[in-house]
Amino acid sequence: MLKHFIFILIGPSGSGKTVVANNVFSNYKKVISHTTRAKRPKEENGIDYYFDSEKRFKQLMNQQAFAEYDCYHGNWYGTIFKDIVLKTNQHNAYAILTYSGFKNLSDRLGDKVIPVFFDVSKENVRIRLNYREKDQTIIQKRISTYEKEYANKQYLIKYPHIILLNANQPIKMVIKELKQKISFYR
């Protein structure tokens, strides 16, 4: 069904997924997810996410437009099926999803869906979140889900094509490692 691969970046909040993706993949390869969460400073609609109202998101759900969707930290996230097909018909693509989102895509689309797990310590997540976010309530909320998000590694390592990244090293090294590992998927 898919001509090329789609890399699904998975890992705890604050693991570096977005920064690494922005440095490894060009924007035209990104499968942009829809979300009901509020836009962060410097984010742009249609570039970072499609920021939808809950009503609009539910309409897309009812139309069965999503290849996968999930509720994360009280907000909905979803990826439109036709966007995945369009992007992967042109070249390899990527998306940042939860484990659940990856599993749904993998079950539906098979071996062309490649999981990329950001293996990072809770302490490094805390440091990165403190750098990015000043609201301690938000930081604590994201840290509180670390164990659950990190536990997904035990399921992901069963996939034959998994890419495990050492996300405890400096981000420049994570970027270099991912570039090297995806070079085999041309």
Secondary structure, 3 states (H helix, E strand, C coil): CCCCCEEEEECCCCCCHHHHHHHHCCHHHECCCEECCCCCCCCCECCCEEECCHHHHHHHHHCCCEEEEEEECCEEEEEEHHHHHHHHHHCCEEEECCHHHHHHHHHHHHHHEEEEEEECCHHHHHHHHHHHCCCHHHHHHHHHCHHHHHHCHHHHCCCCCCEEEECCCCHHHHHHHHHHHHCCCC
